[in-house]
């Protein structure tokens, strides 16, 4: 198998062309608005399963763009996702990315109260004085906690990107939001991850004016 | 679908049990030494394809453990992978994780010399005064550059974890190492990623004394 000499700047363009060609061969068509997001997720994972599991609430992408343009912050549940999100681009609109999960005082408070770190982290996020887009790529507990806060009337998130990955409570935690009134982008099923959460946020940022 | 009340500390254990059960149902058996690594990759991605594409050179895992125990450093190609690797655990053996790709002076030098940032990054890694395990989750160019340095006799890596993801040059770049004498852990095909690279390093660390 040969190596093509191709500029790094051209690789992404060619990759998206290949993804489009293969989706077309598979007879899969993605709604136009969703295309840049779902394709970037496939670009990040080389996994075409996402074409059929990525799920968007009505008008979700327009809403996410509007929130970011108005300075919304992103709260994520792993430092890997925080690391992968284009913070420079987000900052152009006044936004920042937060991850409270690995903070020492979050761990301490969680231990004292005998709750999960995800619980404390989501409470801290809810206390931020700005609109927040939650980008959850790892902890189903974070989604479950957000949902409990909604149910109890304490807090309603502006937007949820729900793509935790895994085998325990992941599918169920996503379903809580699929049946809610919160605008969402969710990957149904077990798949997802910090890389997927970052890819979704970046895809929204890169297409914010389209 | 119901939410199981399960302690976060128990979720990982239960997840690995589910992975084992499902692999068994699929009739897939993984060599004992490779099991903790391949299963952690599946745990990270919820993607059972990895069971058939993860490829190990003879004695690779024992060699990687030996390198880490002797203080080898890890060089990776994304800050996401750097963020995901358990640096505290690695430091117990004297190791550190480096990622040169996003350094400003690497970008500057790459521009001046009209080469890729991956090229400059791999040169910097080769100049480290310690044995290095390369954990490449994103840039096929990094693998290609490493291979060129080997071919020209400039440098031979001690170990390569080659799991870049994507559609252009990724499969070919991995094949360069599948046919080399360098000890490797490679995921054949298009799949991989920064999260996969971090999962492999962590699985080695978590099982280092087994």
Interface residues (C-beta under 8 A of the other chain):
Chain A: X1 X2 X3 X4 X6 X8 X11 X14 X15 X18 X19 X43 X44 X45 X46 X47 X78 X79 X80 X82 X83 X84 X116 X117 X118 X139 X141 X144 X165 X166 X167 X168 X169 X170 X171 X172 X173 X175 X189 X190 X191 X192 X193 X194 X195 X198
Chain B: X1 X2 X3 X4 X6 X8 X11 X14 X15 X18 X19 X43 X44 X45 X46 X47 X78 X79 X80 X82 X83 X84 X116 X117 X118 X139 X141 X144 X165 X166 X167 X168 X169 X170 X171 X172 X173 X175 X189 X190 X191 X192 X193 X194 X195 X198
